[in-house]
Amino acid sequence: MPETSATESAGDDVLHALWGVFGVPARLQTYKNLVYLALQFPLGVFYFTTLVTLFALGLGLSIVGVGIPLVVATLLLVTAFTTVEARLADVLLSVSVAGRPVGVDLDGGVLPYVRDLVFDPGTYVGLGYLLAKFVVGTAVFVVVTFLTSLSLTLLAAPFVYDLPGSYGFVVESTVTFAPEIRFVQDLWSVTFSPVVQLTSWNVDTLNEALVVAAAGFLVLVVSLHVVNALAWTLGVVTARVFDYVRTLRLR
């Protein structure tokens, strides 16, 4: 009985490990992470263009006095944007992001609230975070687009392989692979060094297309793990930064 229990436990560990690696396409959190990453680029562009335009306009008009209220309004808009960011990260990612919520309290007058908004370092930490999303969002967009496009293209092979010119892997010059495996003992050694030359490969049969699709599944699994790692990293950074970021208290 103990041996049977140990065998069952080992089998469960193997299944758990396999699920941990290959079960990533079946997890809801994976697609929540993917949605979060997909939003990085459009939101980054929106934040950058909106805030830079408003600040430039406000500073330009500050000579005639009109720009000062516009700059203050833009700083208030920054806290609104950071509130949206905190909410998105909190809902979509497996991290807790609350920010430092501050209510719009005008009981003491407008000027004390404006003074607190303008001189609060958390306002400018949030501004830096929002502007940085343009760069981060662009990089994430490139990575996610490449990985998802590659995975889906390979997975689609069995459905479109028979279309003219759909799939072909062509190398202009011959590529030679010569991996070497060597076993060395004190008095003898064995070397295994197969030579493989690759010039081109056109996928035009169902069996070849299934091989491509299998490779596509492996690429998809790796890609989704990369997506989860990126989302987790951004979530951790966001949670740390938002300990200092001023947000709006909505209730």
N, C-alpha and C positions, 0 to 999 in steps of 0.2 A: 504493500500500500504506500509506504513512503516514497518508493521509487516512482510509482504511478503519479503521485501528487507532484513530485519534482519534475517529472516529464510534462505534466499538464501545465505547471507553472512556467516552465521554459517555453512551451508552445504558446502560451498566452503572451509572454514577453516578446516573442518573435512576431506574433500577429499585431501586438500593440506597436512595435517598432515599424512594421510594414505600413500600418495605418497612419502612423505619424509621418511617414515619408510620402506615401502614395495617396493618402486620403485627403490631401490638401484641396483637390477640386470639389470635394463634397462638403466642405465646411462653409457655413454662412459667413463667418468672420473674414474668410478670404475675399468674398465679394464685397463686403463692407469696406475692407481695406482698399480694394480695387476702385470702388466708387470714390473714396477719399482721395486717393492718388489722382484719379481722373479729374477731380475738381481743382487740383492745385494750379494747373496752368491757366484755365480761364479766370479763376479768382485772382491769381497773381497778376495777370494782365489788367484786370479790372481795378484792383487796388492801386497798382502802380500808376496807371494813367489817370485815375480819378484824383488821387492824392497829390501827385506831382502837378497836375493842372490846377487844382484848387489852391495849392500853396504858392505856385508861381503867380497866379492871378491875384491872390490876396496880398502877397508881398509887393507886387507891382502897383497895386492900388492903395497901398498903405500910405503913400505920399499924400493922397487926398483924404485920408482918414476912413475911406470905405473898406479898405482891405483888412483892417484890424478885426472887425467882426467876422469877416470871411475866414480869416485864419483861425479864430476861436471856434467858429462853426466846424471847420475842418478837423480841428483837434477833437471836438465832440464826435464827429463822424468816425474818427479813428477808434474811439472807445466803442462805438456801435459795431464797427467791423471786427474788432477783437472779440466782442461778445459773440458774434456769429461764428468766428473761428473756434472759440472755446466750446460752443455748443456742437459744432460739427465734429470736432475731435472727440468730445465726450460721448456722442451718439454712435459714431462710426468706428472708432478705434477702441481697443481693449485697454484704455488708460482713462484715468479720471482727470479732467481738465476743468478747473473752476474759474481761474483767473482771480483778480482782486476786485470784486464788484463794488461799485460806488454809485449810490442812487443820485438822481437829479433832485437835490434838495435846495429849493429856492426860498425856504422860509426865512433865511437870514439875508436874503437879497441876492441879486444876480452877481454882483461884483465878487463877493466871497467865493461863490461857486466857480466863477471864471478864474479867479486867482488860484484856487486849489487845482483846477484842471490844468492850467498853464504851467504851474510850478511842480506838478506831480511827476517825478521821474518815470513812473509807470506809464504815463501817456506816451513818452518818447521811446520807451522800450517796445511798446505796442506798435508805434509807428515804424521802428526799425524792423520789427518782425514782419509787418505787412509788406514793406518794400522788398524785403529779402525773399518773399514768396514768389516774386517775379523770376528771380534767378533759379530758386529751388524748383518752382513749378515747371520751368522750361526744361531743366535737367530730368526731372521725373517724367515729363511728357515724352521725351526722346527715349528713355529707357523702357517705359511701359509700352509705348507704341511699337517699338522694335520687337520686344519679347512677345507681345500678344499677336502681332502680325505674323511673326515667324511660326509660332505655335499653331495658329489657326490655319495658316497656309499648308503646313505639313499634314495636319489632321484632315484637311479637305481632299487629300490625294485620292482616296478610293472613289470619290464622287465625281472628280473631274479629270482623272488621269487619261481618259480616252479622248479628251478634247485635243485638237491639234496644237502642239506647242505649249501644253499646259505645264508640264514638269520636265525639267532637264537640268542636269548638273554638269556643266561643261567647263573644263579648265583649258586655257589656251596652250599652255606648255605642260609637258609631262611632270607630274609630281610623284616623287618616290618616297615611300615610307619604309624605314628599315629599323623597326624596334628590335632591341637586343635583350635577351634574357640569359644570364650567365650563372651557373652553379659552380662554385669553387670549393674544393676540399684541399687537404694538405698535398696530396700526390696527384690529383687529377682535376680536370674542369670540363664542363660541358657548356657549350654556347649555342643558343637557339636564336637565329637572326633571320626571320623571313623578310623577303623584299616584296613590297606591294607597289605597283605603279598604277597611278590613276590619271586617266586622260579625260574621259567623259562618261556620263551615265544618263541615259534618257529613260524616264519612267513611262512605260507604255503597256504594262500588264497589271492585272489586278494584284498578283502576288507582290510585285515590286511596290505598288501603291500601298499595300497593307504594311510593308516594311517601313515605308516613309511615314505612314500614319502612326506606327508604333514609335518611331523616332520622335514624331511630333508630340505624342503623349508624354514621353520622357522630357522633351523640351518644355512642354506645358507645366509639368510638375516642378521642374527647376525654376521656371519663370514665376510660378505662383509663390514658391518659397522666397524668391527675390522680392516679389511684391509685398509679401507679409513682412519680410525683414525691413524693407524701406518704410512701410507704414508704421511698424513698431518703432523704428529709429526716429521718424518724424514725430510720433506720438510722445515718446520720451522727452525729446528736445522741447516740444511744445509745452508739455506739462511743467518742465523745469523753468522755461522762460516765463510762462504765465503765472508763476508764483509772484512775479514782479509787475505784471501787466495790469493796467487799469481797465476794467470793463464796466458795462452798465448793469446796475441791479434792476432787473425787470419786474420784480415783485416788491 
